């Protein structure tokens, strides 16, 4: 038997399990609005994702089996899918009800697993969120109608709200011809409901149309915060905070510019229509496609928030956050360079998480959580040094001050992927000294 080794108690498998449980809770909550259809949708998506992961593990030697990660991906795809046909819909552009919804979500899962998890991962890094990118690809045939929605009535008193103008309970755009509260009720309320006492209750408590995972904004917030508390060192919650704060502030500014009757109504809409709130907690924080540094994460969240409000206001695409996320994902490599800690020869002992002994250690590719960068005694960037060492890039290794490493091993201790970062950094240090 191998000698027990001590590491942080958090592993990638455990992190994926916690995330899966959180998503599963939201899937169960969605049953309150969509019934068994939402649960079948989740089963279809997870089944396709796990099946493809097993298939790739058997036919490709460089594709390790990672069922829990595939299951999490499948649930995210299901929960970011739109269900429920609004009462004022004149045509169904995309399949919003069964059985068409099952087929479409299976297509999105397939595209995401093959193109954006497996093939994209061959290059060593995922540049865009797989679920978001796959959904956008699947929507390409409908871009003319999704970005400029035509699945709502274009005649009569109830139209798509023009957010590029004043809004209030009884006004959309520049006149009082349309009721914003009426629009929200007809789009998001139960098809059998004729009245709804409060727009705020509707947007916060329970919706009958929209992203499955955002059906209850309150549920998303509670479950999301609980997950952040449990895995706060490894989940990039700063993106969520900066994103939500930016959306709220920018919406309030636009409300002032356009002279809204209720300054909070626009902010509530942008924050809680479904796509924004679910994406904020469970997609925007994807470690693989977001910045490593705290400052980079803050900038990422701000940019995501600004783009979301702009897209939703001026393109009438109320799932604008998903397009904004892919755009910001592409900028992540640049943001990785912002906010790195300044290396120091002085030793500062960090507070380490709870330890656990392991008799066998399972290793994975880096999940880009950035935990190693926060526990280094000398404020180094161990994962960046390792990547430079793998490429034999001496100049980058020198710029990252790898020679400051004293081999404390804290980086390896906290790594949930169980990468031996200490060994890589020390080898990089030796390479510098050999030059």
C-alpha positions as CSV (number, residue, x, y, z in Angstrom):
1,X,0.0,0.0,0.0
2,X,1.2,3.5,-0.8
3,X,2.3,5.8,2.0
4,X,-0.5,8.2,2.8
5,X,-0.1,11.7,1.4
6,X,-1.6,14.8,2.9
7,X,-3.5,17.3,0.7
8,X,-6.3,19.8,0.9
9,X,-9.6,17.9,1.5
10,X,-11.0,19.4,-1.7
11,X,-10.6,17.4,-4.9
12,X,-11.9,18.0,-8.4
13,X,-14.3,15.1,-8.0
14,X,-15.7,16.5,-4.7
15,X,-16.0,20.0,-6.3
16,X,-18.0,18.5,-9.2
17,X,-20.2,16.5,-6.8
18,X,-21.0,19.7,-4.8
19,X,-21.9,21.5,-8.0
20,X,-24.0,18.6,-9.3
21,X,-26.0,18.5,-6.1
22,X,-26.6,22.3,-6.3
23,X,-27.8,22.0,-9.9
24,X,-29.9,19.0,-9.0
25,X,-31.7,21.0,-6.4
26,X,-32.6,23.7,-9.0
27,X,-33.8,21.0,-11.3
28,X,-36.1,19.7,-8.6
29,X,-37.3,23.3,-8.0
30,X,-38.1,23.7,-11.7
31,X,-40.6,20.9,-11.3
32,X,-42.9,23.3,-9.5
33,X,-43.4,25.3,-12.7
34,X,-42.7,22.9,-15.6
35,X,-43.6,19.6,-14.0
36,X,-42.1,16.4,-15.2
37,X,-41.0,17.9,-18.5
38,X,-38.1,19.7,-16.9
39,X,-36.9,16.6,-15.2
40,X,-37.0,14.6,-18.4
41,X,-35.1,17.4,-20.1
42,X,-32.4,17.1,-17.4
43,X,-32.2,13.3,-17.8
44,X,-31.9,13.6,-21.6
45,X,-29.1,16.2,-21.4
46,X,-27.1,14.4,-18.7
47,X,-27.6,11.0,-20.4
48,X,-26.2,12.4,-23.7
49,X,-23.3,14.1,-22.0
50,X,-22.3,11.1,-19.9
51,X,-22.7,8.8,-22.9
52,X,-20.4,10.9,-25.1
53,X,-17.8,11.1,-22.3
54,X,-17.8,7.3,-21.9
55,X,-17.5,6.9,-25.7
56,X,-14.5,9.2,-26.0
57,X,-12.8,7.5,-23.1
58,X,-13.0,4.2,-25.0
59,X,-11.9,5.5,-28.4
60,X,-9.4,8.2,-27.5
61,X,-6.4,7.4,-25.3
62,X,-6.0,11.1,-24.3
63,X,-9.6,11.5,-23.1
64,X,-9.9,10.2,-19.5
65,X,-13.3,9.2,-18.1
66,X,-14.8,12.0,-16.1
67,X,-18.4,11.2,-15.6
68,X,-19.2,13.7,-12.8
69,X,-17.8,16.6,-14.9
70,X,-19.9,15.4,-17.9
71,X,-23.0,15.2,-15.6
72,X,-22.5,18.7,-14.4
73,X,-22.2,19.9,-18.0
74,X,-25.4,18.1,-18.9
75,X,-27.4,19.6,-16.0
76,X,-26.1,23.1,-16.9
77,X,-27.3,22.6,-20.5
78,X,-30.7,21.5,-19.3
79,X,-31.0,24.4,-16.8
80,X,-30.0,27.1,-19.3
81,X,-32.6,25.9,-21.8
82,X,-35.8,27.9,-22.2
83,X,-39.1,26.1,-21.5
84,X,-42.7,27.3,-21.4
85,X,-44.5,29.1,-24.2
86,X,-45.6,32.7,-23.4
87,X,-49.3,33.3,-23.6
88,X,-48.8,36.0,-26.2
89,X,-46.5,33.9,-28.5
90,X,-47.8,33.7,-32.0
91,X,-45.2,31.2,-33.3
92,X,-42.7,28.9,-31.7
93,X,-39.3,29.8,-33.2
94,X,-37.4,27.3,-31.1
95,X,-38.9,24.2,-29.5
96,X,-40.0,25.4,-26.0
97,X,-42.2,22.4,-25.1
98,X,-41.9,18.6,-25.3
99,X,-41.0,16.6,-27.3
100,X,-39.1,19.1,-29.5
101,X,-37.3,20.5,-26.4
102,X,-35.9,17.1,-25.6
103,X,-34.4,16.8,-29.1
104,X,-33.0,20.2,-29.1
105,X,-31.3,19.9,-25.7
106,X,-29.8,16.6,-26.8
107,X,-28.4,18.4,-29.8
108,X,-26.9,21.2,-27.6
109,X,-25.4,18.6,-25.3
110,X,-23.8,16.8,-28.2
111,X,-22.3,19.9,-29.7
112,X,-21.0,21.1,-26.3
113,X,-19.4,17.8,-25.4
114,X,-17.8,17.1,-28.8
115,X,-16.8,20.6,-30.0
116,X,-16.3,22.6,-26.8
117,X,-15.3,20.0,-24.2
118,X,-13.4,17.3,-26.0
119,X,-12.0,18.9,-29.2
120,X,-11.5,22.3,-27.7
121,X,-9.7,20.7,-24.7
122,X,-7.1,19.0,-27.0
123,X,-5.3,22.4,-27.2
124,X,-4.8,22.4,-23.4
125,X,-7.3,25.1,-22.6
126,X,-11.0,25.8,-23.2
127,X,-11.5,29.3,-24.4
128,X,-15.3,29.5,-24.3
129,X,-17.9,28.1,-21.9
130,X,-19.0,24.8,-23.5
131,X,-22.7,25.1,-22.6
132,X,-23.0,28.8,-23.6
133,X,-21.1,28.3,-26.9
134,X,-23.0,25.1,-27.8
135,X,-26.3,26.9,-27.2
136,X,-25.3,29.8,-29.4
137,X,-24.2,27.4,-32.2
138,X,-27.5,25.5,-32.0
139,X,-29.3,28.9,-32.3
140,X,-27.5,29.9,-35.5
141,X,-30.5,28.9,-37.7
142,X,-32.7,31.1,-35.6
143,X,-30.4,34.2,-35.2
144,X,-32.7,36.4,-37.3
145,X,-35.6,35.7,-35.0
146,X,-33.8,35.1,-31.7
147,X,-31.7,38.3,-31.7
148,X,-34.7,40.2,-33.0
149,X,-37.5,38.1,-31.5
150,X,-40.5,37.5,-33.7
151,X,-42.1,34.7,-31.6
152,X,-44.2,37.4,-29.9
153,X,-47.2,39.2,-31.3
154,X,-46.2,42.2,-33.4
155,X,-49.7,43.6,-33.6
156,X,-52.0,44.6,-30.9
157,X,-51.3,46.2,-27.6
158,X,-48.7,43.7,-26.3
159,X,-45.3,43.7,-28.0
160,X,-41.7,43.1,-27.1
161,X,-40.7,45.9,-24.6
162,X,-38.5,48.6,-26.0
163,X,-35.9,49.0,-23.2
164,X,-34.2,51.8,-25.1
165,X,-36.7,54.3,-23.6
166,X,-38.6,54.9,-20.4
167,X,-40.3,52.0,-18.7
168,X,-42.6,51.7,-15.8
169,X,-45.5,49.5,-14.7
170,X,-47.7,51.1,-17.4
171,X,-45.3,52.1,-20.0
172,X,-42.8,50.6,-22.5
173,X,-40.7,52.8,-24.7
174,X,-41.6,56.4,-25.2
175,X,-45.4,56.3,-24.7
176,X,-48.0,54.6,-22.5
177,X,-49.4,52.4,-25.2
178,X,-48.0,49.2,-23.7
179,X,-47.9,47.9,-20.2
180,X,-44.5,46.7,-19.0
181,X,-46.2,44.9,-16.1
182,X,-48.6,43.3,-18.5
183,X,-45.8,42.1,-20.7
184,X,-44.0,40.5,-17.8
185,X,-47.3,38.8,-16.7
186,X,-48.1,37.5,-20.2
187,X,-44.5,36.3,-20.8
188,X,-43.4,34.9,-17.5
189,X,-46.6,34.2,-15.5
190,X,-48.6,31.0,-15.5
191,X,-50.7,30.6,-18.7
192,X,-53.8,30.1,-16.5
193,X,-53.2,33.2,-14.3
194,X,-55.1,36.4,-15.2
195,X,-53.5,38.6,-12.5
196,X,-50.3,38.8,-10.6
197,X,-50.1,41.0,-7.6
198,X,-46.4,42.0,-7.9
199,X,-43.9,42.1,-10.7
200,X,-41.2,41.7,-8.0
201,X,-42.8,38.5,-6.8
202,X,-43.0,37.2,-10.3
203,X,-39.3,37.9,-11.1
204,X,-38.0,36.7,-7.8
205,X,-40.1,33.8,-6.6
206,X,-41.5,31.8,-9.5
207,X,-41.7,32.1,-13.3
208,X,-43.4,29.9,-15.8
209,X,-41.3,30.7,-18.8
210,X,-37.6,31.1,-19.3
211,X,-34.4,29.3,-18.4
212,X,-35.2,26.2,-16.4
213,X,-32.5,26.9,-13.9
214,X,-33.7,30.5,-13.4
215,X,-37.3,29.6,-12.7
216,X,-37.0,30.8,-9.1
217,X,-34.4,33.6,-8.6
218,X,-34.6,33.2,-4.9
219,X,-33.7,29.4,-5.2
220,X,-30.7,30.2,-7.4
221,X,-29.4,32.8,-5.0
222,X,-29.8,30.5,-1.9
223,X,-28.3,27.4,-3.6
224,X,-25.5,29.5,-5.3
225,X,-24.4,31.2,-2.1
226,X,-24.4,27.8,-0.3
227,X,-22.1,26.4,-3.0
228,X,-19.8,29.4,-2.8
229,X,-19.5,29.0,1.0
230,X,-18.6,25.3,0.7
231,X,-16.1,25.8,-2.1
232,X,-15.2,29.4,-1.7
233,X,-11.4,28.9,-2.3
234,X,-12.0,27.2,-5.6
235,X,-15.1,28.9,-7.1
236,X,-14.7,32.3,-8.6
237,X,-17.5,34.0,-6.7
238,X,-15.9,37.5,-7.3
239,X,-17.1,37.3,-10.9
240,X,-20.7,36.8,-9.7
241,X,-20.5,39.7,-7.2
242,X,-19.0,42.2,-9.8
243,X,-21.3,41.0,-12.5
244,X,-24.5,41.4,-10.5
245,X,-23.4,44.8,-9.1
246,X,-22.5,46.1,-12.5
247,X,-25.9,45.0,-14.0
248,X,-27.8,46.7,-11.2
249,X,-25.8,49.9,-11.3
250,X,-25.8,50.2,-15.1
251,X,-29.5,49.4,-15.3
252,X,-30.1,52.2,-12.7
253,X,-28.1,54.6,-14.8
254,X,-30.1,53.8,-17.9
255,X,-33.2,54.2,-15.9
256,X,-32.1,57.7,-14.9
257,X,-31.1,58.5,-18.5
258,X,-34.5,57.4,-19.9
259,X,-36.5,58.7,-17.1
260,X,-38.1,55.5,-15.9
261,X,-41.2,55.7,-13.7
262,X,-39.8,53.1,-11.3
263,X,-36.0,53.2,-11.2
264,X,-35.8,49.7,-9.7
265,X,-38.0,48.0,-12.4
266,X,-35.4,48.0,-15.1
267,X,-32.7,46.6,-12.7
268,X,-35.0,43.9,-11.5
269,X,-35.8,42.9,-15.0
270,X,-32.1,42.7,-16.1
271,X,-31.1,40.8,-13.0
272,X,-33.8,38.2,-12.7
273,X,-35.3,37.4,-16.1
274,X,-33.7,34.0,-15.7
275,X,-30.6,33.9,-17.9
276,X,-28.8,36.5,-15.9
277,X,-29.3,35.1,-12.4
278,X,-28.5,31.4,-13.3
279,X,-25.6,32.4,-15.5
280,X,-24.2,34.6,-12.7
281,X,-23.8,31.7,-10.3
282,X,-23.3,28.6,-12.5
283,X,-21.8,29.6,-15.8
284,X,-19.9,32.8,-15.4
285,X,-17.9,31.2,-12.7
286,X,-16.6,28.3,-14.9
287,X,-13.0,28.1,-13.8
288,X,-11.7,26.8,-17.1
289,X,-12.8,29.8,-19.2
290,X,-12.4,32.7,-16.8
291,X,-9.4,34.7,-15.4
292,X,-7.0,33.3,-12.8
293,X,-6.4,36.5,-10.9
294,X,-8.8,38.3,-8.5
295,X,-8.4,41.6,-10.4
296,X,-9.0,39.8,-13.7
297,X,-12.1,38.2,-12.3
298,X,-13.4,41.6,-11.2
299,X,-12.9,43.1,-14.7
300,X,-14.4,40.0,-16.3
301,X,-17.6,40.4,-14.2
302,X,-17.8,44.2,-14.9
303,X,-17.4,43.6,-18.6
304,X,-19.9,40.8,-18.6
305,X,-22.5,43.0,-16.8
306,X,-22.0,46.0,-19.2
307,X,-22.3,43.8,-22.3
308,X,-25.4,42.0,-20.9
309,X,-27.3,45.2,-20.3
310,X,-26.3,46.7,-23.7
311,X,-27.3,43.5,-25.6
312,X,-30.6,43.2,-23.8
313,X,-31.4,46.9,-24.1
314,X,-30.5,47.6,-27.7
315,X,-30.8,44.2,-29.4
316,X,-34.0,43.0,-27.5
317,X,-32.2,39.7,-27.0
318,X,-33.2,38.9,-23.4
319,X,-30.7,36.0,-23.2
320,X,-28.0,38.6,-23.8
321,X,-25.9,37.4,-20.9
322,X,-25.0,34.1,-22.8
323,X,-23.6,36.0,-25.8
324,X,-21.8,38.4,-23.4
325,X,-20.3,35.5,-21.6
326,X,-18.7,34.0,-24.8
327,X,-17.3,37.4,-25.7
328,X,-15.7,37.9,-22.3
329,X,-14.4,34.3,-22.3
330,X,-12.4,35.1,-25.4
331,X,-10.7,38.0,-23.5
332,X,-9.8,35.8,-20.5
333,X,-6.2,35.1,-21.7
334,X,-5.5,38.8,-21.6
335,X,-7.1,39.2,-18.2
336,X,-4.9,36.5,-16.8
337,X,-2.0,38.9,-17.1
338,X,-3.7,41.5,-15.0
339,X,-3.5,41.5,-11.2
340,X,-0.8,38.9,-10.6
341,X,0.8,39.2,-7.2
342,X,4.2,40.8,-7.1
343,X,6.8,38.0,-6.2
344,X,8.7,38.6,-3.0
345,X,11.7,36.9,-1.4
346,X,10.1,37.4,2.0
347,X,8.2,34.3,3.3
348,X,4.6,34.8,4.4
349,X,2.8,31.7,5.7
350,X,-0.8,31.5,4.3
351,X,-3.8,30.1,6.0
352,X,-4.3,26.6,4.5
353,X,-7.6,24.7,4.2
354,X,-8.3,21.6,6.1
355,X,-6.0,18.7,5.4
356,X,-6.8,15.1,4.6
357,X,-4.7,12.0,4.0
358,X,-5.0,10.1,0.7
359,X,-3.5,6.6,0.1
360,X,-4.0,7.0,-3.7
361,X,-4.0,10.3,-5.6
362,X,-6.0,10.8,-8.9
363,X,-4.7,13.6,-11.1
364,X,-6.5,15.8,-13.6
365,X,-5.7,18.6,-16.0
366,X,-5.6,22.0,-14.4
367,X,-9.1,23.4,-13.7
368,X,-7.8,27.0,-13.5
369,X,-9.2,27.7,-10.0
370,X,-6.2,29.8,-9.2
371,X,-6.0,28.5,-5.6
372,X,-2.2,27.8,-5.9
373,X,-1.6,31.5,-6.6
374,X,-3.1,32.5,-3.3
375,X,-1.1,30.2,-1.0
376,X,2.4,30.7,-2.3
377,X,4.7,31.9,0.4
378,X,6.4,34.2,-2.1
379,X,3.4,35.3,-4.1
380,X,4.4,33.4,-7.1
381,X,2.1,32.0,-9.8
382,X,2.8,28.3,-9.7
383,X,0.5,27.2,-12.5
384,X,1.8,29.8,-14.8
385,X,5.4,28.8,-14.0
386,X,4.5,25.1,-14.7
387,X,2.9,26.0,-18.0
388,X,6.0,28.0,-19.0
389,X,8.2,25.1,-17.9
390,X,6.2,22.6,-20.0
391,X,7.0,24.9,-23.0
392,X,10.6,25.3,-22.0
393,X,10.0,29.0,-22.0
394,X,13.0,30.3,-20.0
395,X,12.1,34.0,-20.5
396,X,8.6,33.6,-19.0
397,X,10.0,31.5,-16.2
398,X,12.4,34.3,-15.4
399,X,9.7,37.0,-15.5
400,X,7.6,34.9,-13.1
401,X,10.5,34.8,-10.6
402,X,10.5,31.0,-10.3
403,X,13.9,31.2,-8.6
404,X,12.2,32.6,-5.5
405,X,10.5,29.2,-4.8
406,X,11.7,27.5,-1.6
407,X,9.7,24.4,-2.1
408,X,7.1,24.7,0.6
409,X,4.6,22.7,-1.4
410,X,1.6,24.7,-0.5
411,X,0.6,25.0,-4.1
412,X,0.5,21.2,-4.5
413,X,-1.3,20.8,-1.2
414,X,-4.3,23.0,-2.3
415,X,-4.5,21.9,-5.9
416,X,-7.9,20.0,-6.4
417,X,-6.5,18.5,-9.6
418,X,-3.6,17.1,-7.6
419,X,-0.9,18.5,-10.0
420,X,2.6,18.3,-8.5
421,X,3.2,22.0,-8.9
422,X,6.0,22.1,-6.4
423,X,8.1,19.7,-8.5
424,X,7.4,21.7,-11.7
425,X,8.3,25.0,-10.1
426,X,11.5,23.6,-8.6
427,X,12.5,22.1,-12.0
428,X,11.9,25.5,-13.6
429,X,14.1,27.1,-10.9
430,X,16.8,24.6,-11.7
431,X,16.5,25.4,-15.4
432,X,17.0,29.1,-14.6
433,X,20.1,28.4,-12.6
434,X,21.5,26.2,-15.4
435,X,21.3,29.0,-17.9
